[in-house]
Amino acid sequence: MKAKLLLTALGLCAVSNLAQAHMVWLEREAQGETRAYFGEWPDDLRETREGPLKMLDGSQAVLAGKPFAGTQANDHLAFATQGQGDVRLTKELVRNDNRVVFVAKTGRSETKAASAFELVPAKAGDNTFTLLLDGKPVPKAEVMAFSPQKWGKPFHTDDKGQVTLTLPWKGQYLLEVAHGVDGKGEFDGKPYEKTRYVHTLGFSVE
């Protein structure tokens, strides 16, 4: 599958082989509800609570600095997000000496980063983004853009961490970018040797 070549190995114990090609992403409904999924967006694969979706239990969606608790459904978590702005969700875990940080966002209205690893538009609704890690630009990173038809095309940030995307069709797009950082630490009582960030950004082109 096309997504298998683009995503990050995570090492999630019993589900490690499955998770190697998985991402967390958000979809916001017109009425305001935001849904969090775990799987492969371009292949329409959504994991269920009978499988690894359970790893998202306890996650919160954040909108305008306000956290929202999730309601469990079979293949997603639902958040009653109300208000204007972008919605974000961060899930962090350690498996096999690797710290994995999923950072999912929907919307491109805010021009300042609110997560550790994030694509930030140059202006609201813009097609030019800066990839930031702890507030610093990340150069030469691959950004995979998936079209409404679920086609994937790679782009790359420049020396300033900026990338301009070509978005020719109306509909829902999803961007995905991963970045590894060496460095030991501990999270939730578990030591790790390095960190892998996996970021998705979803938005609609009208």
C-alpha positions, 0 to 999 in steps of 0.5 A: 500500500502507498502509505506503507512507504511514507510512515514511521516505525513505532515499535508498539510491542504486540502491535508493533508491526501494525503500527509501523505504518500508522498515524493519528489524525483528526477530522472535524465535522461541520457541527463542531465535533472532532474525531480522532482516528488511528490507522492509515488515512490514505488507505481508509483504514481505521483501527477499532477498540478491539485493536490498537485504537485503545492506545488513544484512551485518555487523550484530550483534544485542545481548542483555543487552550481548552481541553476536551475529553473524548467519548469512545466509539468503535473506530474513533474518539469523539470530542465535542469541540466548540469554538473557533480555531484549530484543534490539536491532540498529542499522544505520547508513549514509550515502546522498545526504548523509543519515545513516540509523540503523535501530534495531530491537528485539524485546521490551518487558521492559527499562525503560531505553534501550540504543539512541540512539532507542528506545521504552521501556516504563514497566514490563515488558510495559506499553502505555505507552512513552516515546520517547527520543533520546539519553536525552531524550523526543521529544514530538509524534512519530507512532507507528504501531502495526500489529496482528496482522492487519497493520492500522495505527493512528497514535498520538502522543507527548505533551509528555513523549514518552509514548504509551499504546497500545490493543492489543486482540488477542492476537498479534504487534504492530509499532511504527514511528516515524521522527524527523529531526535536522538537523546535519552530520557524518561517518560511515564517511568519508562526510559527511552533512547530517542524520540520520533515525532509523527505529525498530521495536519488535516484541512479542507480546501473550498 
